[in-house]
């Protein structure tokens, strides 16, 4: 898959990014990623810090974005605005004390955190 960063914002509301992803079956593979992803990092022996990311996935619109400056950004923002903001937790990632990834949408788990974060879809799909 190819990824293009369309926009990034880092402000009071937190960090947000908008990506255009292309490639064979990109939407079919990535639509299952829509929802909340939680990264758990150890705070101490019994507690974790949790960072949350809300992920939306939108299909490529039928019409081309155009060539004028900002056309891809406007098209992507419209497509994302038309998708629902999923609230359910899709996946939890834990770095330590032992790495673990739990996917509640598909019902699997693995200790191969690095492979999942590297995009190894043989594990994910």
Protein Blocks (a to p, Z undefined) as FASTA:
>chain_A
ZZddfbdcddfkopcdddddedehklmmmmmmgccddddddfblmbccdddddddddddd
fbdfbjcehklmmmmmmmmmmpccdfbdfbdcdfbfbdcdddfknopacfklmlmmnopa
klmZZ
